[in-house]
């Protein structure tokens, strides 16, 4: 039975209605400061904490609930005679329901200019103490830390006259998670002041996956966001697999490179096997597909514009595992709906500040994302690229960073032609890209994610008719590579930026 509840909340959403319902159910309300004032203003009978403790609120509100008559009322086990005797001897009233949410430290911490004094004053002490005390004694006490749980608590009290054990346990676990997250937020924000950081990941499970990369591996998706692939809305199709999500993210990361024109990316096993931009989305898809229609079979697609009916009609002709786009017309969804197993995702743009985390045996590697950068390119050869070559070079430079290193991309203006990726030597990547090409390479350009260590890669590419190259530069043999480009009549651009992807 819930006879007495203590309410002390910063977020007063739904507070008055919740407290009124408790009062109507015969629950005595005990409260503090602003919460008590809000209830009294609403005409709801409330007893001030100071009436229970015999001590006034003091020290600018720092001291009000840390007292044996409050903590004891929460921590006393109702099945232990010695606990009950101590309560009776010292006049400690039982508290059966604790309703607390904390000072908004996270909101204050989000202000980069917040002073240390302001941060410290917004660290809640009594709140976490009461939450943890009530949660520890969940067998006897209910604890509520979020307004979203008010309706279900009232419903349970009206139906049962008390909180069922399963609900008390669920609320206790939620309470411990809240105080853990709160402490993490404090630790992380205060560490920033002295430029100290630690990796502390606490991410809720979104859903289980059927298996991981292979059927014998278990897997799940964890996410806190409503953006990016992890937060995408699946509009149709089979459940997403681990590999679907990895490929979809690779496709989405690539398509974010393109903003000016409609663009399409086709990914197979995390590598782009087609990418193009054009005046229309349907044309961009067709140009992306013609680069490697064989590899595109069973791949995933990403678009930088809402999918229209014309594009959906073309997409529906190919077996595709999944599609990611910012939106879909009703006509496009109707067309794609005929392919029942096709996974269709609506994706909101993701936060550009998200770190990249990779696990290794015994630890984690964390780095900033390899985001789009302004191209600070310089021509290092005697011949300047033509305007058409510049277009192809800039396009190729955006795509090559999304290939596994060592990476070579053959490109035309607005279109990837072929790629060599993940080879142990750069010259082999050049050869693989040429071997896989379904389109003529003569007149194309190449992009390299890192420098050419020797002239052989450039010489191999020239055999296939390329006219220009873009690469970071930085090799001790740069002079030889530049001399080779001049001898072959190629234009070559150095960017000064490397794009390894492992």
C-alpha positions in Angstrom: 0.0 0.0 0.0 1.2 3.5 -0.8 0.5 5.7 2.2 3.1 8.4 1.8 5.0 9.8 -1.2 7.8 12.3 -1.4 7.9 14.5 -4.5 10.9 16.7 -5.4 11.2 17.4 -9.1 13.0 19.9 -11.4 11.0 18.9 -14.4 7.4 19.7 -13.4 5.8 18.3 -16.5 2.6 16.5 -15.5 3.4 17.1 -11.8 0.1 18.7 -10.7 -2.2 16.1 -12.3 0.0 13.3 -11.0 0.0 14.7 -7.4 -3.7 15.4 -7.5 -4.4 11.8 -8.5 -2.2 10.5 -5.6 -4.0 12.8 -3.2 -7.4 11.4 -4.4 -6.1 7.9 -3.8 -5.4 8.9 -0.1 -1.7 9.3 -0.4 0.0 11.9 1.9 2.3 14.1 -0.1 5.6 15.3 1.3 7.6 17.8 -0.8 10.4 20.4 -1.1 10.9 23.9 -2.2 9.6 24.7 -5.6 7.7 21.4 -5.9 5.8 22.0 -2.7 5.0 25.6 -3.8 3.7 24.3 -7.2 1.4 21.8 -5.4 0.2 24.4 -2.9 -0.6 26.8 -5.6 -2.7 24.2 -7.4 -4.6 23.6 -4.1 -3.2 20.2 -3.4 -2.5 19.4 0.3 1.2 19.0 0.8 3.5 18.6 3.8 6.9 20.3 3.7 10.0 18.2 4.2 11.1 20.5 7.0 8.0 19.5 9.0 9.2 15.9 8.8 12.9 16.5 9.6 12.4 19.3 12.1 15.2 21.2 10.2 14.6 24.1 7.8 15.9 24.1 4.3 19.2 25.9 4.5 22.5 26.7 2.8 20.8 28.1 -0.3 18.9 24.9 -0.8 21.9 22.6 -0.6 20.5 20.9 2.5 16.9 19.8 2.7 16.4 16.1 2.2 19.7 14.6 3.5 18.4 13.6 6.9 17.8 10.3 8.7 14.0 10.9 8.9 14.0 11.0 5.1 16.6 8.4 4.2 15.4 6.1 6.9 11.8 6.3 5.6 13.0 5.1 2.2 15.7 2.5 3.3 13.8 0.7 6.0 12.9 -2.8 5.0 9.3 -3.5 5.9 10.0 -7.2 6.5 12.7 -6.6 9.1 11.3 -6.1 12.7 14.5 -4.3 13.8 14.1 -1.8 11.0 10.5 -1.2 12.0 11.5 -0.8 15.6 14.1 1.8 14.8 11.6 3.8 12.8 9.2 3.7 15.7 11.9 4.6 18.3 13.2 7.6 16.3 9.9 8.8 14.8 10.8 8.0 11.2 7.8 8.0 8.9 7.7 5.4 6.2 8.0 6.7 2.6 6.4 4.3 0.1 6.8 6.3 -3.1 9.7 8.5 -4.2 9.2 10.8 -7.2 12.4 12.7 -8.0 14.0 14.1 -11.1 17.3 15.8 -11.0 18.7 19.3 -11.6 19.2 19.8 -15.3 23.0 19.4 -15.2 23.0 18.1 -18.8 21.3 21.3 -20.0 23.8 23.5 -18.3 26.7 21.4 -19.4 25.6 21.8 -23.0 26.5 25.5 -22.7 30.2 25.6 -23.7 30.6 28.8 -21.8 29.2 27.6 -18.5 31.5 28.5 -15.6 32.8 26.0 -13.1 30.7 27.7 -10.4 27.5 27.3 -12.5 28.3 23.7 -13.3 29.0 22.8 -9.6 25.7 24.5 -8.4 23.7 22.4 -10.8 25.0 19.1 -9.5 22.2 17.5 -7.6 23.1 15.7 -4.4 19.9 15.0 -2.5 18.1 13.8 -5.6 20.5 11.0 -6.5 20.7 10.0 -2.9 16.9 9.6 -2.6 16.6 7.9 -6.0 19.3 5.3 -5.0 17.9 4.8 -1.6 14.4 4.1 -2.9 15.7 1.9 -5.8 17.8 -0.1 -3.3 14.7 -0.8 -1.3 12.5 -1.5 -4.4 10.9 -4.5 -2.6 9.1 -2.0 -0.4 9.4 1.4 -2.1 8.5 2.6 -5.6 10.7 5.2 -7.3 9.7 7.3 -10.3 12.4 9.4 -12.1 10.5 10.4 -15.3 7.1 12.1 -15.9 6.5 9.5 -18.7 5.9 6.9 -15.9 3.3 8.9 -14.0 0.2 7.5 -15.9 1.3 3.9 -15.4 1.9 4.4 -11.7 -1.5 5.9 -11.2 -3.1 3.2 -13.3 -1.4 0.5 -11.2 -2.5 2.2 -7.9 -6.0 2.4 -9.0 -6.1 -1.2 -10.1 -4.1 -2.8 -7.3 -3.9 -0.2 -4.5 -0.1 -0.7 -4.6 2.6 -1.1 -7.2 3.1 -4.6 -8.4 6.6 -6.1 -7.8 7.4 -6.3 -11.5 6.7 -2.6 -11.9 8.8 -1.7 -8.8 11.7 -3.7 -10.2 11.4 -2.1 -13.6 11.3 1.4 -12.1 14.3 0.6 -9.8 16.4 -0.4 -12.8 15.4 2.7 -14.6 16.3 4.8 -11.6 19.8 3.3 -11.3 20.3 3.9 -15.0 19.3 7.5 -14.6 21.8 8.2 -11.7 24.5 6.4 -13.6 23.9 8.6 -16.7 23.8 11.7 -14.5 27.2 10.8 -12.9 28.7 10.1 -16.3 27.5 13.5 -17.6 29.1 15.3 -14.7 32.3 13.4 -15.0 32.6 14.0 -18.7 31.8 17.7 -18.5 34.1 18.5 -15.7 36.9 16.6 -17.4 36.6 19.0 -20.4 37.7 21.8 -18.1 41.1 20.3 -17.7 41.2 18.9 -21.2 41.0 15.4 -19.8 38.7 12.9 -21.5 37.7 9.2 -21.1 35.7 6.9 -23.3 32.4 6.1 -21.4 29.8 4.5 -23.6 26.3 3.9 -22.3 24.0 3.3 -25.2 20.6 1.6 -24.9 19.8 -1.4 -27.1 17.6 -0.5 -30.0 16.9 -4.1 -31.1 18.4 -7.5 -31.5 19.6 -8.7 -34.9 19.1 -12.2 -36.2 22.9 -12.7 -36.2 26.1 -10.8 -36.8 28.3 -10.9 -39.9 27.8 -14.7 -39.9 25.0 -16.9 -38.6 27.1 -18.2 -35.6 27.6 -14.6 -34.3 25.0 -12.9 -32.1 24.5 -9.1 -32.6 22.3 -6.1 -31.7 22.0 -2.5 -32.6 22.5 0.1 -29.9 21.6 3.8 -30.5 20.5 6.9 -28.7 19.7 9.0 -31.8 16.9 9.5 -34.3 19.4 10.4 -37.0 21.7 8.5 -39.3 21.3 4.9 -40.2 21.0 3.8 -36.6 18.0 6.1 -36.1 16.4 5.5 -39.5 12.7 4.7 -39.9 12.2 1.4 -41.8 9.2 1.8 -44.0 9.0 -1.7 -45.5 10.9 -5.0 -46.0 12.5 -7.8 -44.1 14.2 -7.1 -40.8 17.6 -5.5 -41.1 20.7 -7.6 -40.7 24.1 -6.7 -39.3 25.6 -6.6 -42.8 22.7 -4.5 -44.1 23.4 -1.9 -41.5 27.1 -1.8 -42.1 26.6 -1.4 -45.9 23.8 1.1 -45.5 26.0 3.3 -43.3 28.8 3.1 -45.9 26.4 4.2 -48.5 24.9 7.0 -46.4 28.4 8.3 -45.5 29.3 8.5 -49.1 26.0 10.1 -50.3 26.5 12.9 -47.7 29.5 14.1 -49.8 27.1 15.3 -52.4 24.7 18.3 -52.0 24.7 20.3 -55.2 23.1 17.7 -57.6 21.0 14.6 -57.2 23.3 11.7 -56.5 23.2 7.9 -56.0 25.7 5.6 -54.3 25.7 1.8 -54.7 27.6 -0.2 -52.1 28.6 -3.8 -52.0 30.4 -5.1 -49.0 31.1 -1.6 -47.8 32.9 -0.5 -51.0 31.3 1.7 -53.6 30.7 -0.2 -56.8 28.9 2.8 -58.4 28.4 6.4 -57.6 27.2 9.3 -59.8 25.5 12.7 -59.7 23.3 14.1 -62.5 20.5 16.6 -63.2 17.8 14.0 -62.0 17.9 11.3 -59.5 16.9 8.7 -62.1 19.8 9.7 -64.3 22.2 9.6 -61.3 21.0 6.1 -60.5 21.4 4.9 -64.1 25.0 6.4 -64.3 25.9 4.8 -61.0 24.5 1.4 -62.1 26.3 1.3 -65.5 29.7 1.4 -63.8 29.3 -2.1 -62.4 25.9 -3.7 -62.8 27.3 -7.1 -61.9 28.5 -6.1 -58.4 25.4 -3.9 -57.9 23.2 -7.0 -57.8 22.3 -7.6 -54.1 23.9 -4.3 -53.0 22.5 -1.4 -51.1 21.6 2.1 -52.4 21.6 5.6 -51.0 20.2 8.8 -52.4 20.7 12.4 -51.4 17.2 13.4 -52.5 13.7 12.0 -51.8 13.1 9.1 -54.1 10.6 9.9 -56.9 8.5 7.5 -59.1 10.8 7.6 -62.1 13.8 6.6 -59.9 11.8 3.9 -58.0 10.7 2.4 -61.3 14.4 1.9 -62.4 15.5 0.7 -59.0 12.7 -1.9 -58.9 14.3 -3.6 -62.0 17.3 -4.7 -59.9 17.6 -7.1 -57.0 18.6 -4.7 -54.1 18.9 -5.5 -50.4 18.1 -2.0 -49.0 17.7 1.6 -49.9 18.4 4.7 -47.8 17.0 8.1 -48.7 15.8 11.3 -46.9 12.3 10.6 -48.1 10.0 9.0 -50.7 7.1 10.1 -52.7 3.8 8.2 -52.3 4.2 6.9 -55.9 7.7 5.7 -55.2 6.7 3.8 -52.1 3.8 2.1 -54.0 6.3 1.0 -56.7 8.9 -0.3 -54.1 6.1 -1.9 -52.1 5.7 -4.5 -54.8 9.1 -5.8 -53.8 8.1 -7.1 -50.3 11.6 -8.1 -49.1 13.3 -4.8 -50.1 14.2 -2.8 -47.0 13.3 0.8 -47.4 14.8 3.3 -44.9 14.0 7.0 -44.4 17.1 8.6 -42.9 17.6 12.0 -41.2 21.0 13.6 -41.5 23.4 12.5 -38.8 25.5 14.7 -36.5 28.8 15.6 -38.2 30.6 15.6 -34.8 30.0 11.9 -34.0 33.3 10.2 -33.2 34.3 7.0 -35.0 34.8 4.1 -32.5 36.4 0.8 -33.4 37.2 -2.1 -31.0 40.5 -3.9 -31.0 41.5 -6.7 -28.7 41.7 -5.2 -25.2 40.6 -1.7 -26.0 39.0 0.8 -28.3 40.2 3.3 -30.9 38.4 6.6 -31.3 39.0 9.2 -33.9 37.2 12.2 -35.4 35.2 11.4 -38.6 36.9 11.9 -42.0 34.5 14.7 -42.9 34.3 16.5 -46.3 37.1 19.1 -46.5 37.7 22.0 -48.8 39.9 20.9 -51.6 43.2 22.8 -51.3 44.6 21.3 -54.4 47.8 22.4 -56.3 48.8 21.4 -59.7 52.3 19.8 -59.7 52.7 19.0 -63.4 53.5 21.1 -66.4 50.0 20.6 -67.7 47.0 22.1 -65.9 43.8 19.9 -65.8 41.1 21.0 -68.2 37.8 22.1 -66.8 36.3 18.7 -67.6 39.2 17.0 -65.9 38.9 19.2 -62.8 35.2 18.2 -62.5 36.2 14.5 -62.7 39.1 14.9 -60.3 37.0 16.7 -57.6 34.2 14.0 -58.0 36.7 11.2 -57.8 38.3 12.7 -54.7 35.0 12.6 -52.8 34.4 8.9 -53.7 37.9 7.4 -53.3 37.9 8.2 -49.5 35.1 5.7 -49.1 37.0 2.8 -50.7 39.1 0.5 -48.6 42.8 1.3 -48.8 44.8 0.9 -50.9 42.2 2.6 -53.1 42.2 3.7 -56.7 39.1 5.2 -58.4 38.7 5.7 -62.1 36.2 8.6 -62.7 34.6 10.8 -65.3 32.8 14.1 -64.5 30.1 13.2 -62.0 30.6 9.4 -62.4 32.7 6.7 -60.9 33.8 4.3 -63.6 35.6 1.5 -61.7 37.7 1.0 -58.6 40.4 -1.1 -57.1 40.2 -1.4 -53.3 41.8 -3.2 -50.4 44.9 -4.4 -52.3 48.2 -4.9 -50.6 50.0 -2.7 -53.2 48.8 0.4 -54.9 49.8 -0.7 -58.4 47.6 -3.8 -57.9 44.7 -1.6 -57.1 45.3 0.3 -60.4 45.3 -3.0 -62.2 42.2 -4.4 -60.4 40.2 -1.2 -61.2 41.1 -1.4 -64.9 40.3 -5.1 -65.0 36.9 -4.6 -63.5 35.8 -1.7 -65.6 32.6 -2.2 -67.7 33.1 1.2 -69.3 35.9 2.6 -71.5 38.7 4.1 -69.4 40.2 6.3 -72.1 39.8 9.9 -71.1 39.0 9.1 -67.5 41.0 10.3 -64.5 42.2 8.5 -61.4 42.0 9.3 -57.7 44.3 7.7 -55.1 43.5 7.8 -51.4 47.2 8.0 -50.6 50.4 8.9 -52.4 51.9 6.8 -55.2 55.1 5.3 -53.6 56.5 4.6 -57.0 55.8 5.8 -60.6 54.6 2.3 -61.6 51.0 2.9 -60.5 50.8 6.0 -62.6 52.4 4.3 -65.6 49.9 1.4 -65.3 47.0 3.8 -65.3 48.3 5.6 -68.3 48.3 2.4 -70.3 44.5 2.5 -70.0 44.2 6.0 -71.3 43.7 8.1 -68.2 44.6 11.8 -68.6 44.9 13.2 -65.1 45.4 12.1 -61.5 44.6 13.4 -58.0 46.5 12.2 -54.9 47.7 13.5 -51.6 51.4 13.6 -52.4 54.0 13.3 -49.7 56.1 10.4 -51.0 59.9 10.6 -51.0 59.6 9.7 -54.6 57.2 12.5 -55.5 59.7 14.1 -57.9 60.0 10.8 -59.9 56.2 10.4 -60.0 55.8 14.0 -61.1 58.5 13.5 -63.8 56.6 10.4 -65.0 53.3 12.3 -65.2 55.0 15.0 -67.3 56.6 12.5 -69.5 53.2 10.8 -70.1 51.5 14.2 -70.7 49.2 13.8 -67.6 47.9 16.5 -65.4 48.4 15.8 -61.7 47.0 17.4 -58.6 48.3 17.1 -55.0 45.7 17.6 -52.2 47.9 17.3 -49.1 45.2 15.2 -47.5 45.2 11.4 -47.1 42.1 9.3 -46.9 43.1 5.8 -45.6 40.1 3.7 -44.7 40.8 0.3 -43.0 
